[in-house]
């Protein structure tokens, strides 16, 4: 009976050791996969931040160009109004000088 108990304990220890070894192998493989996934995630994060910066720069450039075009249009309108006012002033001055002569 004592030999049977010793054999049983030895068999249980052997099973536990085998199970422990298998778990170590499985966890080391999972750890490597997680490390690879984490590295891929960091690369994607860097790429996303780079794209976000470029997109925000592009948006800012578009807004500045749009505002610049609006200002150019307003200046052109003011210039045409100024030319019209100068012409009217010349006409008034021309008629005023004719009237005084």
C-alpha positions as CSV (number, residue, x, y, z in Angstrom):
1,X,0.0,0.0,0.0
2,X,2.9,2.3,0.8
3,X,4.5,1.7,-2.6
4,X,1.2,2.5,-4.2
5,X,0.9,5.8,-2.3
6,X,4.4,6.8,-3.3
7,X,3.8,5.8,-6.9
8,X,0.5,7.8,-6.9
9,X,2.2,10.8,-5.4
10,X,5.0,10.5,-8.0
11,X,2.5,10.2,-10.8
12,X,0.5,13.3,-9.5
13,X,3.8,15.3,-9.3
14,X,4.7,14.2,-12.8
15,X,1.2,15.3,-14.0
16,X,1.5,18.6,-12.2
17,X,4.9,19.2,-13.6
18,X,3.8,18.3,-17.2
19,X,0.7,20.6,-16.8
20,X,2.9,23.4,-15.5
21,X,5.3,23.0,-18.4
22,X,2.5,23.0,-20.9
23,X,1.0,26.2,-19.3
24,X,4.4,27.9,-19.5
25,X,4.7,27.1,-23.2
26,X,1.2,28.3,-23.9
27,X,1.7,31.5,-21.9
28,X,5.0,32.2,-23.5
29,X,3.4,31.9,-27.0
30,X,0.5,34.1,-26.0
31,X,3.0,36.6,-24.5
32,X,4.9,36.8,-27.8
33,X,1.6,37.3,-29.7
34,X,0.6,40.1,-27.3
35,X,4.0,41.8,-27.7
36,X,3.7,41.6,-31.5
37,X,0.1,43.0,-31.3
38,X,1.2,45.7,-29.0
39,X,4.0,46.7,-31.3
40,X,1.5,46.8,-34.2
41,X,-0.8,48.9,-32.1
42,X,2.0,51.4,-31.3
43,X,2.8,51.6,-35.1
44,X,-0.8,52.2,-35.9
45,X,-1.0,54.9,-33.1
46,X,2.0,56.7,-34.6
47,X,0.5,56.5,-38.1
48,X,-2.9,57.8,-36.9
49,X,-1.2,60.7,-35.0
50,X,0.8,61.5,-38.2
51,X,-2.4,61.4,-40.3
52,X,-4.3,63.5,-37.8
53,X,-1.6,66.1,-37.8
54,X,-1.5,66.2,-41.6
55,X,-5.3,66.4,-41.7
56,X,-5.5,69.3,-39.3
57,X,-2.7,71.1,-41.2
58,X,-4.7,70.5,-44.4
59,X,-7.9,71.8,-42.8
60,X,-6.1,74.9,-41.5
61,X,-4.6,75.5,-45.0
62,X,-8.0,75.2,-46.6
63,X,-9.6,77.6,-44.1
64,X,-6.8,80.1,-44.6
65,X,-7.1,79.8,-48.4
66,X,-10.8,80.3,-48.2
67,X,-10.5,83.3,-46.0
68,X,-7.8,84.7,-48.2
69,X,-10.0,84.4,-51.3
70,X,-12.9,86.1,-49.4
71,X,-10.6,89.0,-48.5
72,X,-9.4,89.3,-52.1
73,X,-13.0,89.4,-53.3
74,X,-13.9,92.1,-50.8
75,X,-10.8,94.1,-51.8
76,X,-11.8,93.8,-55.5
77,X,-15.3,95.0,-54.6
78,X,-13.9,97.9,-52.7
79,X,-11.5,98.8,-55.5
80,X,-14.4,98.8,-58.0
81,X,-16.5,100.9,-55.7
82,X,-13.6,103.3,-55.3
83,X,-13.1,103.6,-59.1
84,X,-16.8,104.3,-59.5
85,X,-16.7,107.0,-56.8
86,X,-13.6,108.6,-58.4
87,X,-15.4,108.7,-61.8
88,X,-18.5,110.3,-60.2
89,X,-16.2,112.8,-58.4
90,X,-14.5,113.7,-61.8
91,X,-17.9,114.1,-63.4
92,X,-19.1,116.4,-60.6
93,X,-15.9,118.3,-60.7
94,X,-16.1,118.6,-64.5
95,X,-19.7,119.8,-64.4
96,X,-18.9,122.2,-61.6
97,X,-16.0,123.8,-63.5
98,X,-18.2,124.1,-66.7
99,X,-20.9,125.7,-64.6
100,X,-18.6,128.3,-63.2
101,X,-17.2,129.2,-66.6
